[in-house]
Amino acid sequence: MKLTILDRILLLLTGILAAWQVAVGINDADFLPLVAYTISFGVLLVACLLLMILGLDVLESPIVVIVSTIIPLSLSLGLVWEYWPGYGIPFLVFTLLGFLAILITRLLPRKNKMPIIVLAVVHGIAGLTIFLLPIISSALGQTSPGFALVGLGGALIGIGGLLLSFLKTGHPIVSRQVIFRLLPGLLLLMTVAFVFGFRLA
């Protein structure tokens, strides 16, 4: 699907924000969360560049699905490790096994729904973590109220992932054209929420 000028502007702004977040880092984050956040925003930057160069149709490539999985997995891992450290090791195991499962089911040819189910489960857990953890942490007074914006970003990335997942099952909630038109705006709003949420934490 051909990108409009507005799509390119939205993707460019998203890429700039992601690059800025990589450059400035997260204040006071420990080593592993900092690495996880950097990977997440770095992959988002690369994804925006790929979308701008190759168009939105590239989203249907198995390699892009695998690479884009890194964004929610690494971001959720960084959040859990930093704010709920007692669950850090189990979540690290989930992250590694989840990514491995997506890698296997996407690279090996399969005719069943297993790749979609695995993707939905892994993305669902990572997305819910990104959505709920900042909101709960803010509500408990562990962080400032502004950190809940990261949860809003998690909700937006979840909506985007859900739309793409249903599209791949052949039973889209809305048409392919509508999904691809919404995606650049969702990516920008998600990134804005993440960046400002981390600044206000």
C-alpha positions in Angstrom: 0.0 0.0 0.0 1.4 3.4 -1.0 2.3 5.8 1.7 0.8 9.3 1.7 2.8 12.4 2.5 1.0 12.5 5.9 2.0 8.9 6.6 5.6 9.7 5.9 5.5 12.7 8.1 4.0 10.7 11.0 6.6 7.9 10.6 9.4 10.5 10.4 8.3 12.1 13.6 8.0 8.7 15.3 11.5 7.8 14.2 12.9 11.1 15.4 11.3 10.7 18.8 12.6 7.1 19.0 16.1 8.2 18.0 16.0 11.0 20.7 14.9 8.5 23.3 17.8 6.2 22.4 20.2 9.1 22.6 19.2 10.5 25.9 18.3 7.2 27.6 16.2 6.7 30.7 17.2 8.6 33.8 18.6 6.4 36.7 17.8 3.2 34.9 20.0 0.2 35.8 22.1 -1.6 33.2 19.6 -4.3 32.0 16.5 -2.0 31.9 18.6 0.6 30.0 19.7 -1.9 27.5 16.1 -3.3 27.1 14.7 0.2 26.6 17.5 1.2 24.1 16.8 -2.0 22.1 13.1 -1.3 22.0 13.4 2.3 20.8 16.2 1.4 18.5 14.1 -1.3 16.8 11.2 1.2 16.6 13.5 3.6 14.8 14.5 0.9 12.3 10.9 -0.1 11.8 9.9 3.4 11.0 12.7 3.7 8.4 11.7 0.4 6.8 8.1 1.5 6.6 9.1 4.8 5.0 11.4 3.1 2.5 9.4 -0.1 1.7 5.8 0.9 2.4 3.3 -0.6 4.8 3.1 -3.8 2.8 6.4 -4.8 4.4 4.4 -5.5 7.6 3.3 -8.8 6.0 6.8 -10.1 5.8 7.7 -12.8 8.5 11.0 -11.1 9.2 9.3 -7.8 10.0 6.9 -9.7 12.3 9.9 -11.3 14.1 11.8 -8.0 14.4 8.8 -6.0 15.5 8.2 -8.5 18.4 11.4 -7.2 20.0 9.7 -3.8 20.7 7.0 -4.9 23.2 9.2 -7.8 24.6 12.2 -5.7 25.4 10.2 -2.7 26.7 8.1 -4.9 29.0 11.2 -6.7 30.2 12.8 -3.3 31.1 9.7 -2.2 33.0 9.4 -5.4 35.0 13.2 -5.6 35.8 13.2 -1.9 36.9 9.9 -1.6 38.8 9.0 -5.2 39.8 12.5 -6.7 40.2 11.1 -9.7 42.1 9.6 -10.9 38.8 12.7 -10.0 36.7 14.2 -13.4 36.2 10.9 -15.2 35.4 10.0 -12.4 32.9 13.4 -12.6 31.3 12.8 -16.4 30.8 9.4 -15.6 29.3 10.9 -13.0 27.0 13.6 -15.3 25.6 11.2 -18.3 25.2 8.5 -16.1 23.7 10.8 -14.7 21.1 12.2 -18.1 20.3 8.7 -19.5 19.9 7.8 -16.7 17.5 11.1 -17.2 15.6 10.4 -20.9 15.1 6.8 -20.6 14.1 7.5 -17.8 11.7 10.5 -19.3 10.0 9.2 -22.9 9.7 6.4 -23.3 7.1 3.2 -24.1 8.8 -0.4 -24.4 7.5 -2.2 -24.2 10.8 -3.0 -21.2 13.1 -0.1 -21.9 15.5 2.1 -18.9 14.4 -0.8 -16.5 14.9 -1.7 -18.1 18.3 1.9 -17.9 19.5 2.2 -14.3 18.3 -1.1 -13.3 20.0 -0.1 -14.9 23.4 3.4 -13.4 23.5 2.3 -10.0 22.3 -0.7 -10.1 24.6 1.3 -10.7 27.8 4.0 -8.2 26.8 1.3 -5.6 25.9 -0.7 -6.1 29.1 2.5 -5.7 31.1 3.4 -2.4 29.4 -0.2 -1.3 29.9 -0.8 -2.3 33.5 2.6 -2.0 35.2 3.0 1.8 34.8 -0.7 2.4 35.8 -0.4 0.2 38.9 3.0 1.7 39.9 1.5 5.2 39.6 -1.6 4.2 41.6 0.6 2.8 44.4 2.7 5.9 44.5 5.9 4.0 43.4 6.2 6.5 40.5 4.8 9.9 39.6 1.3 10.0 38.0 2.8 11.0 34.7 4.4 7.5 34.4 0.9 6.2 33.6 1.4 7.7 30.1 3.7 4.7 29.4 0.6 2.5 30.1 -1.3 4.6 27.6 1.4 3.9 25.1 1.1 0.2 25.9 -2.6 0.4 25.2 -2.0 2.0 21.8 0.6 -0.6 20.8 -1.8 -3.3 21.9 -4.5 -1.8 19.6 -2.1 -1.8 16.7 -1.0 -5.3 17.4 -4.6 -6.5 17.7 -5.6 -5.0 14.4 -2.7 -6.6 12.6 -3.3 -10.0 14.3 -6.9 -10.1 13.2 -5.8 -9.0 9.7 -3.4 -12.0 9.5 -6.2 -14.4 10.6 -8.3 -13.4 7.6 -11.0 -11.9 9.9 -10.0 -8.2 10.3 -12.0 -6.0 12.6 -11.8 -3.3 10.0 -10.5 -3.4 6.4 -6.8 -3.7 5.6 -6.8 -0.2 4.1 -8.2 1.3 7.3 -5.7 -0.5 9.5 -2.7 0.7 7.4 -4.1 4.2 7.4 -4.4 4.2 11.2 -1.0 2.6 11.9 1.4 5.6 11.4 -0.8 7.8 13.7 -1.0 5.0 16.3 2.8 4.6 16.2 3.4 8.3 16.7 0.9 8.6 19.6 2.4 5.5 21.2 5.9 6.9 21.0 4.8 10.3 22.4 3.2 8.6 25.3 6.3 6.4 26.0 8.7 9.3 25.8 6.8 11.7 28.0 5.8 8.9 30.4 9.5 8.0 31.0 10.4 11.7 31.3 7.7 12.1 34.0 8.4 8.9 35.9 
